[in-house]
Amino acid sequence: MMKGGVSGMKTNSHSDMIRESVKDKGSDRQVGGNHYKDCVIQPTEYIVKNKLDFLEGNVVKYITRHKTKGQEEDIRKVIHYAELILEYTYEK
């Protein structure tokens, strides 16, 4: 329901704003940047559909975004998560 605001402008009630903010699916938006916006397949969709675990998912996430966000640091994170996979999965 719209209510009158300052200078006759219409404003949304608090409940209306909450409903508006959650009407889209979580997969329809990105919080905290736009470094995945041009991906054909979103990393989260790939991770979930392929049943990847936390460490594997982070490898996908960081390798996907390294060119548009973290660059060298994201590559180092990929290496770190891959090393953790070797350690915890293969005891290497």
C-alpha positions as CSV (number, residue, x, y, z in Angstrom):
1,M,0.0,0.0,0.0
2,M,1.4,3.4,-1.0
3,K,1.3,6.2,1.6
4,G,1.8,9.9,1.1
5,G,5.3,11.2,1.8
6,V,7.2,14.5,1.7
7,S,5.9,17.0,-0.8
8,G,3.1,14.7,-2.0
9,M,5.6,11.9,-3.1
10,K,4.4,8.4,-2.7
11,T,6.5,6.2,-0.3
12,N,6.3,2.5,0.4
13,S,5.5,1.2,3.8
14,H,8.1,-0.9,5.6
15,S,6.2,-4.1,4.8
16,D,5.9,-3.1,1.1
17,M,9.7,-2.5,1.0
18,I,10.4,-5.9,2.5
19,R,8.1,-7.7,0.1
20,E,9.7,-5.8,-2.8
21,S,13.2,-6.7,-1.7
22,V,12.5,-10.5,-1.6
23,K,10.2,-10.9,-4.6
24,D,13.1,-11.9,-6.8
25,K,14.8,-15.3,-6.4
26,G,18.2,-15.1,-4.7
27,S,19.8,-16.4,-7.9
28,D,18.4,-13.4,-9.8
29,R,20.7,-10.9,-8.0
30,Q,24.2,-10.5,-6.7
31,V,25.1,-8.8,-3.4
32,G,28.4,-7.1,-3.2
33,G,29.5,-6.4,-6.7
34,N,28.9,-7.4,-10.3
35,H,31.9,-9.6,-11.0
36,Y,29.7,-12.6,-12.0
37,K,27.2,-10.6,-14.2
38,D,28.7,-11.6,-17.5
39,C,29.0,-15.3,-16.7
40,V,26.9,-17.6,-19.0
41,I,26.6,-20.0,-16.0
42,Q,26.6,-18.6,-12.5
43,P,29.2,-20.2,-10.3
44,T,26.5,-21.0,-7.6
45,E,24.3,-22.8,-10.2
46,Y,27.3,-24.8,-11.4
47,I,28.4,-25.6,-7.8
48,V,24.9,-26.8,-6.7
49,K,24.0,-28.7,-9.9
50,N,27.3,-30.6,-9.8
51,K,27.1,-31.3,-6.0
52,L,30.5,-29.8,-5.3
53,D,31.6,-29.5,-1.7
54,F,32.8,-26.3,0.0
55,L,36.4,-26.5,-1.1
56,E,35.6,-27.4,-4.7
57,G,33.0,-24.7,-4.8
58,N,35.5,-22.1,-3.7
59,V,37.9,-23.2,-6.5
60,V,35.1,-22.6,-9.0
61,K,34.1,-19.3,-7.4
62,Y,37.6,-17.8,-7.3
63,I,38.8,-19.1,-10.7
64,T,35.6,-17.7,-12.3
65,R,36.0,-14.2,-10.9
66,H,39.8,-13.7,-10.9
67,K,39.8,-11.6,-14.1
68,T,37.1,-9.2,-12.9
69,K,37.8,-8.9,-9.2
70,G,40.6,-10.4,-7.2
71,Q,43.2,-11.1,-9.9
72,E,46.4,-12.6,-8.4
73,E,44.9,-12.9,-5.0
74,D,42.0,-15.0,-6.3
75,I,44.5,-17.3,-8.2
76,R,46.3,-17.8,-4.9
77,K,43.0,-18.7,-3.2
78,V,42.3,-21.3,-6.0
79,I,45.7,-22.8,-5.3
80,H,45.1,-22.8,-1.5
81,Y,41.7,-24.5,-1.8
82,A,43.2,-27.0,-4.2
83,E,45.9,-27.8,-1.7
84,L,43.2,-28.2,1.0
85,I,41.4,-30.7,-1.3
86,L,44.7,-32.6,-1.7
87,E,45.2,-32.6,2.1
88,Y,41.7,-33.5,3.3
89,T,40.6,-35.7,0.5
90,Y,43.8,-37.5,-0.6
91,E,45.9,-37.0,2.5
92,K,48.7,-35.4,0.5
